C-alpha cells in the first residue's frame, strides 16, 4: 500500500511506504531449496522508543540504508528509507552501543508472495524467522509447511527488541 507524502519546501510528491507484514518462526530446513537469492545484513539500532525505531542497515557490505519505522498496528508500520554513504553507515553501527543484528536474508517466491527468511548469527545464532509482506492486512497468503508459530505483533520478536534484549525470556534454541 502506498500513501503520498509531500515535501513542504518544494511541493514534490513521492510514495510513503506502508510496511504490512506477518512474522513467523521457521521450522526445519525444507525452505532452503526454494531460496532464489540471499544477502548478508548488518543492522544497528540507533534509537528505539516504543513503536518507533531508527536503524542503519548495511547490505552485503556494499550499500547502506537509514530507516525510520513508526508503528501503526500489529501488522502495519510507516517506513521511511534513505540511502546513506557506506562509510557513514559503518560509523553509525559503531556508535549503536552494541544494538546490532547480523543475519543472512533469503528470498522465496511462493504463490504470489515474497517470503523473507532471516537466519540470525552471533548471539542469536539458531534463530530463523520468516516475514511475508502484504498489500493489505486483509491479505491471506498461503502458509508454507516450514512455518512454525506466528509471532506477528509480539514485541519480543521484533528485530529492535532482539537487538537490545537478545532471545526472549525462557526461549533459546
C-alpha positions in Angstrom: 0.0 0.0 0.0 1.4 3.5 -0.8 0.4 6.8 0.6 1.7 10.1 -0.8 4.0 12.4 1.2 4.6 16.0 0.1 7.8 17.9 0.7 6.8 21.2 2.3 9.8 23.1 0.8 9.4 22.0 -2.8 6.0 20.6 -3.2 7.3 17.4 -4.6 5.4 14.1 -4.1 6.9 10.7 -3.5 5.4 7.4 -2.2 5.5 6.8 1.5 5.8 3.1 2.2 3.4 1.2 4.5 5.1 -2.0 5.7 2.3 -4.6 6.2 3.7 -7.9 7.2 3.2 -11.1 9.2 6.1 -12.8 11.0 6.7 -16.5 11.9 9.2 -18.8 13.4 10.7 -21.2 10.9 10.8 -25.0 11.5 13.5 -27.1 9.8 15.4 -26.5 6.6 12.8 -27.5 3.9 12.7 -23.9 2.7 16.3 -23.7 1.7 16.0 -25.3 -1.8 13.4 -22.7 -2.7 15.6 -19.7 -1.9 16.1 -17.6 -5.0 18.6 -15.1 -3.6 20.4 -14.3 -0.4 22.1 -11.2 1.1 24.0 -10.6 4.3 22.7 -7.8 6.6 24.1 -5.9 9.5 21.6 -3.7 11.1 22.2 -1.5 14.1 19.5 0.4 16.1 20.4 4.0 16.7 17.2 4.9 18.5 14.2 3.0 19.9 11.2 4.5 21.6 8.2 2.2 21.9 6.8 1.5 18.4 9.3 3.9 16.8 12.8 2.9 15.7 15.7 4.3 13.7 18.2 1.8 12.2 21.0 1.7 9.8 21.4 -1.4 7.6 24.4 -2.5 5.6 23.7 -4.9 2.7 26.4 -7.3 1.6 29.0 -4.8 2.8 28.3 -2.7 -0.3 25.3 -0.4 0.3 23.6 1.2 3.3 20.2 2.5 4.3 18.9 4.5 7.2 15.3 3.5 8.1 12.7 5.1 10.3 9.8 2.9 11.3 6.6 4.1 13.1 4.2 1.6 14.5 0.6 1.8 13.3 -0.9 -1.6 14.2 0.4 -5.1 14.9 0.9 -5.7 11.2 1.4 -2.2 9.7 4.1 0.4 10.1 5.1 3.5 8.3 8.6 3.1 6.9 10.9 5.7 5.5 14.2 4.6 3.9 17.1 6.7 2.8 20.4 5.6 1.1 23.4 6.7 3.1 27.1 6.5 2.3 28.7 3.2 3.4 31.4 4.9 5.5 28.7 6.9 7.4 26.7 3.7 8.0 29.8 1.9 9.4 30.3 4.8 11.8 26.6 4.6 12.9 27.0 0.8 13.5 30.0 1.5 15.7 28.0 4.2 17.6 25.0 1.9 18.2 26.1 0.7 21.6 26.0 -3.0 20.6 22.4 -2.9 19.4 23.3 -4.9 16.3 21.8 -7.8 14.5 23.7 -9.9 11.9 21.8 -12.2 9.6 21.5 -13.7 6.1 18.2 -13.0 4.4 17.0 -15.5 1.8 14.1 -14.6 -0.5 11.5 -17.2 -1.5 8.7 -16.6 -4.0 5.6 -18.6 -3.1 2.1 -18.4 -4.6 2.3 -14.7 -5.4 4.1 -13.6 -2.2 7.7 -12.9 -1.4 8.9 -14.5 1.8 12.0 -13.2 3.6 13.8 -15.9 5.7 16.2 -14.5 8.2 19.0 -16.8 9.5 20.5 -15.0 12.5 24.1 -15.0 13.5 26.1 -14.1 16.6 24.2 -14.2 19.9 21.0 -15.0 18.0 22.6 -18.0 16.1 20.0 -20.7 15.7 17.1 -18.3 15.3 15.3 -18.5 11.9 12.4 -16.2 11.2 10.1 -15.6 8.2 8.3 -12.5 7.1 5.8 -12.0 4.3 4.9 -8.5 3.1 1.4 -7.9 2.0 -0.6 -5.2 0.3 -3.3 -5.2 3.0 -3.9 -6.5 6.5 -6.8 -8.5 5.0 -4.5 -10.5 2.7 -4.3 -14.2 3.4 -1.1 -15.6 1.9 -0.9 -19.4 1.8 1.3 -20.5 4.6 4.2 -22.8 3.6 4.7 -26.0 5.6 8.0 -24.9 7.0 6.4 -22.1 9.1 6.1 -22.5 12.8 4.4 -20.3 15.4 3.2 -16.9 14.3 4.7 -14.0 16.2 3.2 -11.1 14.4 2.6 -8.3 16.9 4.6 -9.9 19.7 7.2 -7.2 20.6 9.7 -9.7 21.9 10.3 -10.9 18.3 10.8 -7.6 16.6 14.4 -7.0 15.4 14.7 -3.9 17.5 13.9 -5.9 20.7 16.1 -8.8 19.6 19.0 -6.4 19.1 18.6 -4.8 22.6 17.3 -7.7 24.7 18.5 -10.9 22.8 16.5 -14.1 23.0 13.0 -13.7 24.5 13.0 -14.8 28.1 12.8 -18.6 28.6 13.5 -19.3 24.9 16.7 -20.3 23.3 17.3 -22.9 20.7 
